[in-house]
Amino acid sequence: MRRFLIHAAALAAAATSIAPAAPVAASAASGMSFRPLTYNTNGYNWGGYAATGSGFTSVSATWTEPSAKCNSTNDLYAPWVGIDGYGSSSVEQTGVATDCSSGSPVDQAWYEMYPAAPVYLSSSSYPVKAGDVINASVTYSGSNKYKLTLNDSSRGWTYTTTKTLSASRASAEVIIESPTGAYPNFGTLHFTNAKINGGNLSSYNPTALDPSNGPYEAHTSAISGGTSFTDTFEHE
């Protein structure tokens, strides 16, 4: 499969949760946003795959949360799935952030309807640890409404929220991102069952992205079996 590498910055609403506890407004990550690609200024810090077109209605993927090693207290990254953000000014997304600001990796579930700030879920109600199997999805349900769902099947919890945002739905992504431009050493992250609009990720001829802040920080593999790929840490 032909891979495309991009080397520079490129191209609220009411919530309803099915889970018992409310999310929190901030985390150890100091509320730093995961942003549309064009707004990233700390190097080119998206990895993974982005499909472009029009009218995307759903994206989903599964991964096992890696065990990360902090290189510095500036390290911060997250795997996520989302609609918009690649060439647009908004993004509707959910995933798990790994934050090193305390000196040790801290995993925390979150969602974001950019330009609104990220919302981090209570780590006591929605704990995430390395080795957990995470299922994430974003679905457009009409009338500017998006359903964001995050499930930790290893720990038996599911969080769902419905948010409203007027957005273009011009892309759909399965991504790793570092808002600080500094990745912890996460080894290799395996994405599986990655689907867009219910079909295989590969069916949409998505663009492959490698995060780069000088030297490449991670490498995105080719898609295997239509729905699986890896991101592998290379350089801090």
C-alpha positions in Angstrom: 0.0 0.0 0.0 1.3 3.4 -0.9 2.0 5.5 2.1 1.8 9.3 2.3 4.0 11.1 4.8 3.3 14.7 5.6 6.3 16.6 7.2 4.8 19.9 8.4 1.6 21.3 9.9 -0.9 20.7 7.2 -3.4 20.5 6.1 -21.2 23.1 23.6 -23.5 21.4 24.3 -25.5 19.1 26.6 -24.0 15.8 27.6 -25.9 12.5 28.4 -23.9 9.8 30.2 -25.1 6.2 30.7 -22.5 5.8 33.4 -23.1 6.7 37.0 -20.6 9.4 37.7 -19.9 12.8 36.0 -16.7 13.5 34.2 -14.2 16.0 35.5 -13.2 19.2 33.7 -9.4 18.8 33.9 -6.6 16.3 34.6 -2.9 16.2 35.3 -2.5 17.2 31.6 -3.5 20.8 32.6 -6.4 20.8 30.3 -4.2 20.8 27.2 -6.3 20.2 24.1 -6.0 17.6 21.4 -6.5 19.7 18.3 -7.2 19.7 14.6 -4.0 19.0 12.7 -3.6 22.5 11.3 -3.5 24.0 14.8 -0.6 21.8 16.1 2.5 23.9 16.5 4.8 21.6 18.3 6.0 19.8 15.2 3.9 17.4 13.2 2.3 15.4 15.9 -0.4 13.2 14.4 0.2 9.5 13.6 -2.1 6.9 12.3 -4.7 7.2 9.4 -7.0 9.9 8.2 -9.7 9.4 5.5 -11.0 12.5 3.7 -14.2 13.1 1.8 -17.6 14.2 2.9 -20.5 13.2 5.1 -18.6 10.8 7.4 -21.0 9.3 10.0 -19.0 6.9 12.1 -15.5 5.8 13.1 -14.4 3.1 15.5 -11.4 1.1 16.6 -10.0 -1.1 19.3 -6.6 -1.1 20.9 -4.7 -2.5 23.9 -3.4 0.4 26.1 0.4 0.2 26.0 2.7 0.4 28.9 4.5 3.8 28.5 7.9 5.0 29.7 8.2 8.7 30.4 11.2 10.4 28.8 10.4 13.8 30.4 7.6 15.5 32.3 6.6 17.1 29.0 5.5 13.8 27.4 1.8 13.5 26.6 0.0 11.5 24.0 -3.3 9.7 23.3 -4.7 7.2 20.8 -8.1 8.3 19.7 -10.8 8.0 17.1 -12.6 11.0 15.7 -14.5 12.8 12.9 -13.1 16.0 11.5 -9.8 17.6 12.4 -7.8 16.8 9.2 -8.1 20.1 7.3 -11.1 21.4 9.4 -11.3 23.6 12.5 -13.2 21.2 14.7 -12.9 17.6 15.8 -15.2 15.3 17.7 -13.0 12.6 19.4 -12.5 10.2 22.3 -9.6 8.1 23.6 -7.2 7.6 26.4 -4.4 10.1 27.3 -1.1 9.1 28.9 0.4 12.1 30.8 3.9 12.3 32.2 3.7 15.6 34.0 3.9 13.9 37.4 7.1 12.1 36.3 5.2 8.8 35.9 2.7 7.8 33.2 -0.9 8.4 34.1 -3.7 7.0 31.9 -7.0 8.8 31.7 -10.0 8.4 29.5 -11.3 11.6 27.8 -13.5 13.0 25.0 -13.4 16.4 23.3 -15.6 18.4 21.0 -12.9 20.9 19.8 -12.9 24.0 20.1 -14.4 23.1 23.6 -11.9 21.9 26.1 -11.2 18.2 26.6 -13.3 16.5 29.3 -11.4 13.9 31.4 -13.4 11.1 33.0 -13.0 10.4 36.7 -10.2 7.9 37.1 -11.9 6.3 40.1 -15.1 5.6 38.1 -13.5 5.0 34.8 -10.0 3.6 35.5 -7.6 2.7 32.7 -4.3 0.9 33.0 -1.7 -0.5 30.7 -2.9 -3.8 29.2 -6.6 -2.8 29.1 -8.6 -3.4 25.9 -10.2 -0.1 24.8 -13.0 0.2 22.3 -13.8 3.7 21.0 -16.3 5.1 18.6 -17.8 8.4 17.4 -21.1 8.3 15.6 -23.1 11.2 13.9 -26.8 10.8 14.6 -28.2 13.8 12.7 -29.2 17.3 13.7 -25.5 18.1 14.6 -25.5 15.5 17.3 -22.5 13.1 17.9 -22.5 10.0 20.1 -19.1 9.4 21.7 -18.5 6.0 23.3 -15.5 4.7 25.2 -15.4 1.2 26.6 -12.8 -0.6 28.7 -13.7 -4.2 28.3 -11.0 -5.3 30.7 -12.6 -3.4 33.5 -16.2 -3.6 32.5 -17.1 0.0 32.1 -18.6 2.0 29.2 -19.0 5.8 29.0 -21.3 7.4 26.4 -22.1 11.0 25.9 -24.1 12.8 23.2 -22.9 16.3 22.2 -24.0 18.9 19.7 -21.7 20.7 17.3 -22.1 22.1 13.8 -19.2 20.5 11.9 -18.2 19.6 8.3 -17.7 15.8 8.8 -15.1 16.0 6.1 -12.7 13.5 7.6 -12.5 10.5 9.9 -9.4 9.3 11.8 -7.8 6.6 13.9 -4.9 8.6 15.4 -2.1 9.0 18.0 -1.5 12.6 19.0 0.9 14.5 21.3 -0.3 18.0 22.1 3.1 18.8 23.5 5.0 17.3 20.5 6.7 14.9 22.9 5.8 11.3 23.0 6.5 8.9 25.9 8.0 5.6 24.8 4.9 3.6 24.3 6.5 0.7 22.4 4.1 -0.5 19.7 0.4 0.3 19.8 -1.8 -2.1 17.9 -5.1 -0.7 16.4 -7.6 -3.4 15.3 -11.1 -3.5 14.0 -10.7 0.1 12.6 -13.8 1.0 10.7 -15.3 4.1 9.0 -19.0 4.3 8.2 -19.2 0.6 9.1 -16.7 -0.4 6.5 -13.0 -1.4 6.6 -10.5 1.5 7.2 -8.6 0.5 4.0 -11.7 1.0 1.8 -11.4 4.7 2.2 -7.8 5.0 0.9 -6.8 6.9 4.1 -3.6 8.9 4.4 -0.9 7.4 6.6 0.7 9.9 9.0 4.0 9.7 10.9 4.5 12.2 13.8 7.7 14.2 13.4 9.2 16.8 15.7 12.6 16.8 13.9 13.3 13.1 13.7 10.3 10.9 13.4 8.9 10.1 16.8 6.8 7.1 15.6 6.1 5.1 12.5 2.7 4.0 11.2 2.6 0.6 9.5 0.6 -0.4 6.4 -3.0 -1.6 7.0 -3.3 -5.3 7.5 -6.5 -7.2 6.8 -8.4 -3.9 6.0 -8.8 -2.9 9.7 -5.5 -3.3 11.6 -2.2 -1.3 11.8 0.4 -0.4 14.3 2.1 2.8 15.5 5.7 2.2 16.9 7.7 4.6 19.0 11.0 5.5 17.4 12.5 8.6 19.0 11.8 10.9 21.9 
